[in-house]
Amino acid sequence: MPRGHKPPSQRQLRVGEELRHVIATIIERGDIRDPDLAGRAITVTEVRVSPDLRNATVFVVPLGGGDVAPLLAGLKRARPFLRHEIARMVDLRSVPNLSFEPDTSFDEAGRIEALLNSPQVRRDLSVPGSGDSEFGRRFDPDSIDGEDDGE
């Protein structure tokens, strides 16, 4: 975590999770009438709320992939409607300003998975040598459980 940044408070986490549920419900009901959102399955993965609860960043991903730009444009146009619905459904002093961002964590996880499964990494994880030496065994991530294998 960068210096000077505090982790989110329990209140921020609670409000963020409540907003995530409410926004996902509104989208799922199909109440938003926008051509870029019509018939699109959208997952709201996270909502990060600022410490003063005035701003919230909503992370979304289109289910099944696809171009995220029209999705973000449609959600931006629907922002006033979403804020109105949130005000109706959630007991907050003021409804946060919403901004929408694509969630790239799934792409990043896929990239890391592909990297770990690449032939170069597999080769580096199995160093040739004698069978019982520390560096001669093949790396097995399942064997990392904190127990000694009898050595």
Summary of the structure (lengths in Angstrom):
residues: 151
radius of gyration: 22.5
end to end distance: 37.7
largest distance: 68.6
contacts: 340
relative contact order: 0.12
helix: 41%
strand: 16%
